[in-house]
Amino acid sequence: MHPLTISQPYRHSTTSDMQGKPEKRFVFLTQGWLTVALFCLAIFSHGSSMAASDANHLLADTPPQLTAGPDWHYTVRPNDTIWKIAQEFLRPPLTWMDLVKHNQLATPKHLAPGTSLSMPVDWLKQQPSPAVATAVSGEAWYRRHHESRAQLLPVNTQLNVGDEIRTGKGNVLLRFADGSLLRMTDETQLTLNRLTKFGKTGMADTRMRLEKGNISTSVTPQRDEGSRYEIYTPAAVAAVRGTGFRLKADQQGTQMEVTDGKVFFSTLPPNTASSIIPAGQAVRLFPGSKTFDLIEMLPGPAITANDLQIRKLPLILRWAPVSGAEKYLYQLYRGSPGGELIEEAYTKIPQASFMQLSNGPFTFSVTAISPQGISGLSSEVILNVVLHADAAKLIAPANNQRVTADLPEFSWQLPANGELARLEISESHAFDKLVATSEFAQDSNVLPNHLLPPGKYFWRVKTVMGSDAVNVSEIRDITIVDILPKPKIASAFYTANNVRLFWKPIVNALAYKIEISEDVNFGSILKDETIYQTSTVVKLSPGKRYYARLIPIPSEYYVAESGPGYELYVP
């Protein structure tokens, strides 16, 4: 299947789109043939057991008809009135009288602070609450619900109900109204079906449809019954109330790995099998099977980091091998795991290295994976990159040096911490008119990347460590000079004792000096004169031989040499 482009019409994928694709590491991949429905319920943040009524409610609350919402409870505060509460929370045409009747208030004019008022969730004000693409890397597109074509997805784009998001070789991190996070990985397609916030209650109703691909989610714990976070697939719904897990479905079956809290897992009737799966346990369901296997996940690898303050690169992180692991998946996030995914890769050896990092906090995560493809629990460590680049020491050319070469060699001494260096040549001391640069490398001598015309220049060496730790050397100036061609006397015209000499003009010569001598080597000069034309008349004594030569007087940034001698004779 080809990645979606801006110019292509948007189309829905089918089950055949996934044939031949390699197994993905993340989850929520579902196909039309899938016979498993996953209903996920976090059992409070401290892992208390799931009530049977909660499980029954989830099983009964399947699409397309959902049961009526439960009550939401509000605690009366000082200076609250029944009219103010109704106006703030109830949607029209409901009024304070409906609130009085529902709570059977005998004295509605006198509400004592601390009184608990209940309101059906369906009575509450509702307003759209867009999701935000807080991190985007690689190939990612989105299509508005009223548009037929997709466009590139920029970071911080607000996404509304009906919008579709799709990745190629890339990933997207979505943040919802209640703070829940969802990460889409490669080749994933998601539609946002409901993004609702219940006024000022803090509750949210978030529902979406995963057409295909892989997602992982971390859901903010939902203390109120009215809050919803549901993900629909062509064959299932996952209802989550504050937990973390991974889900994968392909032709080999369905696999779930619980990383936090507890998840209620159930197959569809008529052969319903269900169980509450705690953190550290994985479930594998093979196609056509009536039961599923419960598998113990591998523990998180013990990361050995001697210093969490990273002062130089490359950064090499190691961890203790995990017994039973075939390989490892490591990930590096900017900031927290809810930030931008900088790099991820599989490795069979227990170490990872990073060559280029910017300053700031990062989270490194590593997960052991069994030969059966079951990902274990993850271990994380928070790193703080505090790189400092030292300046290079300039060697040649020297300051104020004049160089008669249009490609002079520049050299310097690199710092000892692994910095990369780049030569910069500018026409101005402020380096706002760069004329030549080199690539960042660990070189200590380079030639300019193109010829330098004669003139005065300034040069320095910029060093960088990581992505944003920068330093610069001292600034030196250099003058590039060129040598003028040697002028030649072209002809001589004799009249009596006078000789008129002619020559061709030399570009960048301001004038010419002519020298006359009786010595072919010009050991002694009989006459010299500065001429501003390209001819002159010389008076000579008859019967003698003389020699004449020209020396151009150069303009700035040029040097000159004398031309060859020209023999003269007056009979």
C-alpha positions as CSV (number, residue, x, y, z in Angstrom):
1,M,0.0,0.0,0.0
2,H,1.4,3.4,-0.9
3,P,1.5,6.3,1.6
4,L,-1.2,8.9,1.3
5,T,0.0,12.1,-0.4
6,I,-1.5,15.5,-0.5
7,S,-2.4,15.2,-4.1
8,Q,-4.1,11.8,-3.7
9,P,-7.8,11.4,-3.0
10,Y,-8.3,10.0,0.5
11,R,-9.6,6.4,0.6
12,H,-10.6,3.9,3.2
13,S,-8.3,0.9,3.5
14,T,-9.5,-2.7,3.6
15,T,-8.3,-5.8,5.3
16,S,-6.2,-6.7,2.2
17,D,-4.1,-3.5,2.8
18,M,-2.5,-5.3,5.7
19,Q,-1.5,-8.5,3.9
20,G,2.2,-9.1,3.8
21,K,2.9,-6.4,6.4
22,P,5.5,-7.3,9.1
23,E,4.2,-7.6,12.7
24,K,4.2,-4.2,14.4
25,R,5.3,-3.7,18.0
26,F,2.4,-1.6,19.2
27,V,-1.2,-2.3,19.5
28,F,-4.8,-1.8,18.8
29,L,-4.4,-3.4,15.3
30,T,-7.7,-5.0,14.4
31,Q,-9.0,-6.6,11.2
32,G,-12.5,-7.4,9.9
33,W,-12.0,-11.1,10.7
34,L,-11.2,-10.4,14.3
35,T,-13.7,-12.1,16.7
36,V,-12.4,-10.5,19.9
37,A,-13.8,-7.5,21.7
38,L,-11.6,-5.9,24.2
39,F,-13.2,-3.9,27.1
40,C,-10.5,-2.2,29.2
41,L,-11.2,-0.9,32.7
42,A,-8.6,0.5,35.0
43,I,-9.3,-0.4,38.6
44,F,-8.3,2.7,40.4
45,S,-4.7,3.8,40.5
46,H,-3.8,1.5,43.4
47,G,-5.0,-1.7,41.7
48,S,-8.2,-2.5,43.6
49,S,-10.4,-5.3,42.2
50,M,-13.0,-4.7,39.5
51,A,-16.6,-4.7,40.6
52,A,-18.9,-7.1,38.8
53,S,-21.3,-4.3,38.1
54,D,-18.6,-2.3,36.3
55,A,-17.8,-5.3,34.1
56,N,-21.5,-5.9,33.4
57,H,-21.9,-2.2,32.5
58,L,-19.1,-2.4,30.0
59,L,-20.4,-5.6,28.4
60,A,-23.9,-4.0,28.1
61,D,-22.5,-0.7,26.8
62,T,-21.7,-1.9,23.3
63,P,-22.3,0.1,20.1
64,P,-24.5,1.3,18.6
65,Q,-26.9,1.8,21.5
66,L,-25.2,3.0,24.8
67,T,-27.0,3.0,28.1
68,A,-28.1,6.3,29.7
69,G,-25.3,8.1,31.5
70,P,-25.1,8.0,35.3
71,D,-25.2,10.8,37.7
72,W,-22.4,13.3,38.3
73,H,-22.0,14.6,41.8
74,Y,-21.2,18.2,42.8
75,T,-20.2,19.3,46.3
76,V,-21.7,22.7,47.2
77,R,-19.2,25.4,48.1
78,P,-19.6,28.6,50.1
79,N,-21.6,31.3,48.3
80,D,-23.2,28.7,45.9
81,T,-26.8,29.0,45.1
82,I,-29.1,26.5,43.4
83,W,-29.6,29.1,40.6
84,K,-25.9,29.7,40.1
85,I,-25.2,25.9,40.0
86,A,-27.9,25.2,37.5
87,Q,-26.8,28.1,35.2
88,E,-23.2,26.9,35.3
89,F,-23.7,23.2,34.7
90,L,-27.1,22.4,33.2
91,R,-27.8,22.7,29.5
92,P,-31.0,24.4,28.2
93,P,-33.9,24.0,28.7
94,L,-33.1,22.4,32.1
95,T,-33.4,24.8,35.0
96,W,-32.8,24.9,38.8
97,M,-36.3,23.4,39.3
98,D,-35.1,20.2,37.5
99,L,-32.2,20.1,39.9
100,V,-34.4,20.6,42.9
101,K,-36.7,17.8,41.8
102,H,-34.0,15.3,41.0
103,N,-32.3,15.8,44.4
104,Q,-35.6,16.1,46.3
105,L,-34.4,19.3,48.0
106,A,-36.7,20.5,50.7
107,T,-35.0,23.9,51.2
108,P,-33.3,24.8,47.8
109,K,-32.8,28.4,48.9
110,H,-30.5,27.3,51.7
111,L,-27.7,24.9,50.5
112,A,-25.2,24.1,53.2
113,P,-21.6,23.9,52.0
114,G,-20.6,20.3,51.6
115,T,-24.0,19.2,50.4
116,S,-23.7,16.7,47.5
117,L,-25.9,17.4,44.5
118,S,-26.4,14.8,41.8
119,M,-27.0,15.6,38.1
120,P,-27.5,13.1,35.3
121,V,-24.6,13.3,32.9
122,D,-27.1,13.8,30.0
123,W,-28.2,17.1,31.7
124,L,-24.7,18.6,31.7
125,K,-23.5,21.3,29.2
126,Q,-21.5,19.7,26.5
127,Q,-18.9,21.4,24.2
128,P,-16.5,20.3,21.6
129,S,-13.0,19.8,22.8
130,P,-10.4,19.2,20.0
131,A,-7.6,16.8,20.3
132,V,-4.1,18.2,19.6
133,A,-1.3,16.5,17.7
134,T,1.4,17.5,20.3
135,A,4.2,15.6,18.5
136,V,4.6,14.6,14.8
137,S,7.5,12.9,13.2
138,G,7.9,11.2,9.8
139,E,5.0,10.8,7.4
140,A,1.6,11.9,8.8
141,W,-1.5,13.3,7.2
142,Y,-5.0,14.4,8.3
143,R,-8.3,14.9,6.5
144,R,-11.0,17.1,7.8
145,H,-14.5,15.5,8.0
146,H,-15.9,17.9,5.3
147,E,-12.9,17.5,2.9
148,S,-12.1,14.8,0.4
149,R,-8.3,15.2,0.3
150,A,-5.7,14.8,3.0
151,Q,-2.9,17.2,3.9
152,L,0.3,17.0,5.9
153,L,-0.2,17.1,9.6
154,P,1.8,19.9,11.3
155,V,2.6,19.7,15.0
156,N,0.0,21.3,17.4
157,T,-2.8,20.9,14.8
158,Q,-6.2,20.8,16.5
159,L,-8.3,17.8,15.4
160,N,-12.1,17.8,15.5
161,V,-14.9,15.2,15.4
162,G,-14.9,13.4,12.1
163,D,-11.3,14.1,11.3
164,E,-9.1,11.2,10.1
165,I,-5.4,10.9,10.9
166,R,-3.1,8.6,9.0
167,T,0.6,7.8,9.3
168,G,3.1,6.3,6.8
169,K,6.6,5.8,8.2
170,G,6.0,8.0,11.1
171,N,4.3,8.5,14.4
172,V,1.8,11.0,16.0
173,L,1.1,11.7,19.6
174,L,-2.5,12.9,20.4
175,R,-3.5,14.7,23.6
176,F,-7.2,14.7,24.5
177,A,-9.3,17.0,26.8
178,D,-8.8,14.9,29.9
179,G,-5.0,14.7,29.4
180,S,-5.1,11.2,28.0
181,L,-2.4,10.4,25.4
182,L,-2.5,8.2,22.4
183,R,0.5,7.4,20.1
184,M,0.0,6.3,16.6
185,T,2.9,4.4,14.9
186,D,3.6,3.3,11.4
187,E,0.8,2.7,8.9
188,T,-2.1,3.6,11.2
189,Q,-5.4,5.1,10.4
190,L,-7.7,6.6,13.1
191,T,-11.0,8.5,13.0
192,L,-12.2,10.8,15.8
193,N,-15.9,10.1,16.5
194,R,-16.6,12.1,19.6
195,L,-14.6,14.8,21.5
196,T,-16.8,16.2,24.1
197,K,-16.1,18.0,27.4
198,F,-18.8,18.4,30.0
199,G,-18.6,22.0,30.9
200,K,-16.5,22.7,34.0
201,T,-16.9,19.2,35.5
202,G,-13.6,17.9,34.3
203,M,-15.3,15.0,32.6
204,A,-14.8,14.2,29.0
205,D,-16.3,11.8,26.4
206,T,-13.7,10.6,23.9
207,R,-14.5,8.0,21.3
208,M,-12.6,7.1,18.1
209,R,-12.4,4.4,15.5
210,L,-9.2,2.6,14.7
211,E,-9.4,1.5,11.0
212,K,-6.1,-0.2,11.0
213,G,-2.6,0.0,12.5
214,N,-1.0,0.3,15.9
215,I,-1.6,2.6,18.8
216,S,-0.6,2.7,22.5
217,T,-2.5,4.6,25.0
218,S,-2.2,6.1,28.5
219,V,-5.5,7.1,29.9
220,T,-6.0,9.7,32.7
221,P,-7.8,7.9,35.6
222,Q,-11.5,8.7,35.4
223,R,-13.1,9.1,38.8
224,D,-16.6,10.0,37.5
225,E,-19.0,7.5,36.0
226,G,-19.8,10.0,33.2
227,S,-16.3,10.0,31.7
228,R,-15.7,7.9,28.7
229,Y,-12.6,6.9,26.7
230,E,-13.5,4.3,24.0
231,I,-11.8,3.0,21.0
232,Y,-13.9,1.2,18.3
233,T,-12.5,-1.2,15.7
234,P,-14.4,-3.1,13.0
235,A,-15.0,-5.9,15.5
236,A,-14.5,-4.6,19.0
237,V,-14.6,-1.7,21.5
238,A,-12.0,-0.9,24.2
239,A,-13.4,1.0,27.1
240,V,-10.6,2.3,29.2
241,R,-10.7,4.0,32.6
242,G,-7.2,5.0,33.5
243,T,-4.7,2.3,32.6
244,G,-1.9,1.5,30.2
245,F,-1.6,-1.5,27.8
246,R,-0.5,-2.6,24.4
247,L,-2.7,-4.5,21.9
248,K,-1.8,-6.2,18.7
249,A,-3.9,-8.1,16.2
250,D,-2.8,-9.8,13.0
251,Q,-3.2,-13.1,11.2
252,Q,-1.6,-14.9,14.1
253,G,-4.3,-13.8,16.5
254,T,-4.7,-11.1,19.2
255,Q,-2.2,-10.2,21.8
256,M,-2.5,-7.9,24.8
257,E,0.1,-6.8,27.3
258,V,-0.9,-4.9,30.4
259,T,1.7,-2.5,31.6
260,D,-0.3,-0.6,34.3
261,G,-3.5,-1.2,36.3
262,K,-5.9,-4.0,35.3
263,V,-7.8,-4.7,32.1
264,F,-11.1,-6.5,31.6
265,F,-10.6,-8.8,28.6
266,S,-13.5,-10.6,26.9
267,T,-14.1,-12.5,23.7
268,L,-17.4,-12.1,21.9
269,P,-20.4,-14.4,22.3
270,P,-21.4,-17.2,21.9
271,N,-18.2,-18.6,23.3
272,T,-17.5,-15.8,25.7
273,A,-14.4,-16.1,27.9
274,S,-13.4,-13.2,30.1
275,S,-10.9,-12.4,32.8
276,I,-9.4,-9.4,34.6
277,I,-5.7,-9.1,33.5
278,P,-3.3,-7.4,35.9
279,A,-0.2,-5.5,35.1
280,G,2.7,-7.8,34.1
281,Q,0.4,-10.4,32.4
282,A,-0.1,-10.9,28.7
283,V,-3.0,-12.5,26.8
284,R,-2.7,-14.4,23.5
285,L,-5.8,-15.5,21.6
286,F,-5.3,-17.6,18.5
287,P,-7.8,-17.5,15.6
288,G,-10.8,-19.8,16.1
289,S,-9.9,-20.5,19.7
290,K,-12.5,-20.4,22.4
291,T,-10.1,-19.7,25.2
292,F,-7.0,-17.5,25.6
293,D,-3.6,-18.1,27.1
294,L,-2.3,-16.1,30.0
295,I,1.5,-15.4,29.8
296,E,3.8,-13.9,32.4
297,M,5.6,-10.9,30.8
298,L,9.4,-10.5,31.1
299,P,10.6,-8.0,33.7
300,G,11.9,-4.6,32.8
301,P,15.7,-4.6,32.1
302,A,17.9,-3.0,34.8
303,I,19.5,0.0,33.2
304,T,23.0,0.8,34.3
305,A,23.6,4.5,34.0
306,N,26.5,5.8,36.0
307,D,25.7,9.5,35.4
308,L,22.3,10.9,34.4
309,Q,23.9,14.2,33.5
310,I,25.2,13.8,30.0
311,R,28.1,16.1,29.2
312,K,29.6,14.6,26.1
313,L,28.7,12.4,23.1
314,P,28.3,9.7,22.0
315,L,25.9,8.6,24.7
316,I,26.1,4.9,25.3
317,L,23.4,3.3,27.6
318,R,23.6,-0.3,28.8
319,W,21.3,-2.6,30.7
320,A,21.5,-6.0,32.3
321,P,20.5,-8.9,30.0
322,V,17.1,-10.4,30.8
323,S,16.8,-14.1,30.9
324,G,14.5,-15.4,28.2
325,A,14.8,-12.3,26.1
326,E,15.4,-12.7,22.3
327,K,15.8,-9.0,21.6
328,Y,15.1,-5.6,23.1
329,L,13.2,-2.5,21.9
330,Y,14.7,0.8,23.1
331,Q,13.0,4.2,22.7
332,L,14.2,7.8,23.4
333,Y,11.7,10.5,24.0
334,R,12.2,14.2,24.3
335,G,11.2,15.1,27.9
336,S,8.7,12.5,29.1
337,P,7.2,9.4,27.2
338,G,4.4,11.8,26.3
339,G,6.9,13.9,24.3
340,E,8.4,13.5,20.9
341,L,9.7,10.1,20.0
342,I,13.3,10.8,18.9
343,E,14.5,7.3,18.1
344,E,13.5,3.7,18.5
345,A,15.1,0.5,17.4
346,Y,15.4,-3.2,18.1
347,T,18.7,-4.7,19.2
348,K,20.0,-8.1,20.2
349,I,22.8,-6.7,22.4
350,P,21.9,-4.9,25.7
351,Q,23.1,-1.4,24.8
352,A,22.1,1.6,22.7
353,S,24.2,4.6,21.5
354,F,23.2,8.1,20.4
355,M,25.4,10.4,18.4
356,Q,23.4,13.6,18.2
357,L,21.3,15.1,21.0
358,S,20.2,18.5,22.0
359,N,20.4,19.9,25.5
360,G,17.5,19.2,27.8
361,P,15.7,16.3,29.5
362,F,15.1,12.9,27.7
363,T,13.5,9.7,28.8
364,F,15.1,6.4,27.7
365,S,12.9,3.3,27.8
366,V,13.9,-0.3,27.1
367,T,11.7,-3.4,26.8
368,A,12.7,-7.1,26.6
369,I,10.9,-9.2,24.0
370,S,10.5,-13.0,24.2
371,P,11.0,-15.4,21.3
372,Q,7.2,-15.7,21.1
373,G,7.0,-11.9,20.4
374,I,5.6,-10.9,23.8
375,S,6.9,-7.5,25.0
376,G,7.7,-7.3,28.6
377,L,7.5,-4.5,31.1
378,S,9.5,-1.4,30.3
379,S,12.3,0.2,32.3
380,E,12.8,3.9,32.1
381,V,15.5,6.4,33.1
382,I,15.4,10.2,32.8
383,L,18.5,11.8,31.4
384,N,19.5,15.5,31.4
385,V,21.8,16.4,28.5
386,V,24.0,19.4,29.4
387,L,26.5,19.5,26.6
388,H,29.1,22.3,26.3
389,A,31.2,22.8,23.1
390,D,34.8,24.1,23.5
391,A,36.3,26.4,21.0
392,A,38.8,25.3,18.4
393,K,42.3,26.8,18.4
394,L,43.2,28.5,15.1
395,I,46.6,27.6,13.5
396,A,46.8,29.0,9.9
397,P,46.6,31.4,8.1
398,A,47.9,33.9,10.6
399,N,46.0,37.0,11.4
400,N,46.4,39.8,8.8
401,Q,48.2,37.4,6.5
402,R,48.1,38.1,2.7
403,V,47.8,35.0,0.7
404,T,48.3,34.6,-3.1
405,A,46.0,31.7,-3.5
406,D,42.3,31.5,-4.3
407,L,42.0,28.2,-2.4
408,P,44.1,28.7,0.7
409,E,44.2,25.9,3.3
410,F,42.8,26.7,6.8
411,S,43.8,24.6,9.8
412,W,43.0,24.5,13.5
413,Q,43.2,22.3,16.6
414,L,40.0,20.5,17.6
415,P,38.9,20.3,21.3
416,A,39.3,16.9,22.9
417,N,35.6,16.2,23.7
418,G,34.4,15.0,20.4
419,E,33.2,18.3,19.0
420,L,32.4,18.7,15.3
421,A,33.9,21.7,13.6
422,R,33.0,23.9,10.6
423,L,35.0,26.6,8.8
424,E,33.2,29.9,8.2
425,I,34.5,32.6,5.9
426,S,32.7,36.0,5.8
427,E,33.0,39.4,4.1
428,S,32.1,41.1,7.4
429,H,33.4,40.8,10.9
430,A,29.8,40.2,12.1
431,F,29.6,37.1,9.9
432,D,26.4,38.1,8.4
433,K,27.8,37.8,4.9
434,L,29.1,34.3,4.7
435,V,30.9,33.5,1.4
436,A,32.2,29.9,2.1
437,T,31.6,27.2,4.7
438,S,32.5,23.6,5.2
439,E,30.4,20.7,6.6
440,F,30.5,19.9,10.4
441,A,33.1,17.2,10.8
442,Q,36.0,16.2,13.0
443,D,38.4,17.6,10.4
444,S,41.2,20.0,11.5
445,N,42.1,21.4,8.1
446,V,40.0,22.1,5.0
447,L,40.0,24.1,1.8
448,P,37.1,26.5,1.0
449,N,34.2,25.0,-0.9
450,H,34.8,27.4,-3.8
451,L,37.3,29.9,-5.1
452,L,37.7,33.1,-3.2
453,P,38.1,36.3,-5.4
454,P,40.7,38.8,-4.3
455,G,39.6,40.7,-1.3
456,K,39.6,40.9,2.5
457,Y,37.8,38.2,4.5
458,F,37.3,37.1,8.1
459,W,37.4,33.5,9.2
460,R,36.6,31.5,12.2
461,V,35.8,27.9,13.2
462,K,32.4,27.0,14.8
463,T,32.3,23.9,17.0
464,V,29.2,22.0,18.0
465,M,28.5,19.3,20.5
466,G,25.2,17.4,20.0
467,S,22.5,19.5,18.3
468,D,22.6,22.8,20.0
469,A,25.8,23.3,22.1
470,V,27.8,25.7,20.0
471,N,31.0,27.6,20.4
472,V,33.2,29.8,18.1
473,S,36.9,30.4,17.9
474,E,38.7,33.8,17.7
475,I,38.2,35.7,14.5
476,R,41.1,36.3,12.1
477,D,41.3,38.3,8.9
478,I,42.9,37.2,5.7
479,T,43.6,39.1,2.5
480,I,43.4,37.1,-0.8
481,V,45.6,38.7,-3.4
482,D,46.1,37.8,-7.1
483,I,49.1,38.3,-9.4
484,L,48.6,40.5,-12.5
485,P,49.7,39.1,-15.9
486,K,53.2,40.3,-17.0
487,P,52.8,43.1,-19.5
488,K,54.6,42.8,-22.8
489,I,55.7,45.6,-25.1
490,A,53.9,44.8,-28.3
491,S,55.6,47.1,-30.8
492,A,58.0,50.1,-31.3
493,F,57.7,52.9,-33.9
494,Y,60.9,54.9,-34.5
495,T,61.0,58.6,-35.5
496,A,64.5,60.2,-35.6
497,N,65.8,59.7,-32.0
498,N,62.3,59.0,-30.6
499,V,60.7,55.6,-30.1
500,R,57.0,55.2,-29.4
501,L,56.2,52.0,-27.5
502,F,52.8,50.2,-27.4
503,W,51.4,47.5,-25.2
504,K,48.0,45.9,-24.3
505,P,46.1,47.0,-21.2
506,I,46.2,44.8,-18.1
507,V,42.9,44.4,-16.1
508,N,43.2,45.7,-12.6
509,A,46.4,47.7,-13.4
510,L,46.0,51.4,-12.3
511,A,49.1,52.5,-14.3
512,Y,52.4,51.3,-15.7
513,K,56.0,52.0,-14.9
514,I,58.4,51.8,-17.8
515,E,62.1,51.2,-17.1
516,I,64.9,51.8,-19.6
517,S,68.4,50.3,-19.2
518,E,71.5,49.6,-21.3
519,D,71.8,46.3,-19.3
520,V,69.8,43.3,-20.6
521,N,69.4,42.3,-16.9
522,F,68.3,45.8,-15.9
523,G,71.2,46.0,-13.4
524,S,71.1,49.8,-13.7
525,I,68.1,51.9,-14.7
526,L,68.6,54.9,-16.9
527,K,65.1,56.0,-16.8
528,D,61.8,55.1,-15.2
529,E,58.4,56.8,-15.6
530,T,54.8,56.2,-14.6
531,I,52.4,56.0,-17.6
532,Y,48.6,56.0,-17.4
533,Q,48.1,55.1,-21.0
534,T,49.2,52.0,-23.0
535,S,51.8,53.9,-25.0
536,T,54.7,56.3,-24.5
537,V,57.5,58.0,-26.4
538,V,61.1,57.5,-25.3
539,K,64.1,59.6,-26.6
540,L,67.3,57.6,-27.1
541,S,70.8,58.4,-28.2
542,P,71.6,57.0,-31.7
543,G,74.0,54.2,-32.2
544,K,73.3,52.5,-28.9
545,R,71.2,49.5,-27.8
546,Y,68.7,49.8,-25.0
547,Y,66.3,47.6,-23.2
548,A,62.8,48.5,-22.0
549,R,60.3,46.7,-19.7
550,L,57.0,47.4,-18.1
551,I,55.8,46.9,-14.5
552,P,52.0,47.3,-13.8
553,I,51.0,49.3,-10.8
554,P,48.2,47.1,-9.3
555,S,44.9,48.0,-7.7
556,E,44.1,46.8,-4.1
557,Y,44.3,43.0,-3.5
558,Y,46.7,42.5,-6.5
559,V,50.4,42.2,-6.9
560,A,52.5,42.7,-10.0
561,E,55.7,41.5,-11.6
562,S,57.9,43.1,-14.3
563,G,57.4,42.0,-17.9
564,P,60.2,40.8,-20.2
565,G,62.7,43.2,-21.7
566,Y,62.3,44.6,-25.2
567,E,65.4,45.5,-27.2
568,L,65.6,49.1,-28.7
569,Y,68.1,50.5,-31.2
570,V,68.4,53.9,-32.9
571,P,70.8,53.9,-35.9
